[in-house]
Amino acid sequence: MATSIPSQLERTNPIDPAFEPLLDSTEAAALLRIHPKTLQRMARDGEIAGIQIGRLWRFRASVLNSCLSQTTRR
């Protein structure tokens, strides 16, 4: 019997509503339709909020969405 791989929707739907999973640079850049290195540079420069863990960057989808909606309102 094969086990099913959880869909993207199931992985992003947290059990605890207060917890929001973090996206890596590739996933976050895909949402914004930019290159991951551009996103990392923007995070380093403080243009987009991100969390750096060692050499890796992580991003909250809700923060990216709010940044995107603020950018489109200008």
C-alpha distance (Angstrom), angle and dihedral (degrees) to the residues before:
residue distance angle dihedral
M1 . . .
A2 3.82 . .
T3 3.75 120.1 .
S4 3.77 116.6 -131.8
I5 3.77 120.6 -120.9
P6 3.81 111.5 -126.8
S7 3.77 112.3 -108.2
Q8 3.81 121.3 -118.1
L9 3.81 88.8 -104.3
E10 3.80 92.9 54.7
R11 3.81 91.9 48.7
T12 3.81 92.9 51.2
N13 3.80 94.5 46.0
P14 3.81 101.8 87.8
I15 3.78 122.6 -148.5
D16 3.80 90.5 -139.0
P17 3.83 108.8 53.9
A18 3.83 90.8 -150.6
F19 3.83 91.0 60.1
E20 3.80 119.8 79.5
P21 3.80 117.3 -170.7
L22 3.79 116.1 -126.0
L23 3.79 123.9 -120.5
D24 3.78 122.3 -137.6
S25 3.81 121.7 -128.7
T26 3.79 94.1 -92.0
E27 3.81 94.9 50.1
A28 3.81 93.4 44.0
A29 3.81 92.8 46.4
A30 3.81 90.0 50.9
L31 3.82 89.6 56.0
L32 3.81 90.7 51.8
R33 3.82 92.9 38.3
I34 3.78 93.4 -127.4
H35 3.80 133.1 117.2
P36 3.83 115.4 -84.4
K37 3.83 91.3 -124.1
T38 3.82 89.8 54.8
L39 3.80 89.6 52.1
Q40 3.82 91.4 48.8
R41 3.82 90.6 50.5
M42 3.81 90.8 49.1
A43 3.82 89.9 51.0
R44 3.82 91.7 47.9
D45 3.83 89.9 50.2
G46 3.82 91.8 48.2
E47 3.81 95.3 -114.3
I48 3.82 91.9 120.6
A49 3.80 126.2 27.4
G50 3.78 112.7 -114.0
I51 3.76 139.5 154.4
Q52 3.78 118.7 -125.8
I53 3.79 114.1 -152.0
G54 3.78 106.8 -175.2
R55 3.79 104.5 -50.5
L56 3.82 94.3 -24.3
W57 3.80 126.0 92.4
R58 3.81 123.2 -145.1
F59 3.79 127.8 -169.5
R60 3.81 136.9 -166.1
A61 3.81 113.6 -126.7
S62 3.82 91.0 -142.1
V63 3.82 91.4 55.7
L64 3.80 91.4 48.2
N65 3.80 90.0 49.3
S66 3.81 92.5 50.9
C67 3.83 91.0 47.1
L68 3.78 89.6 50.1
S69 3.81 93.7 49.0
Q70 3.83 91.6 47.9
T71 3.81 89.7 51.3
T72 3.81 93.2 50.6
R73 3.83 92.4 49.6
R74 3.81 93.9 59.3
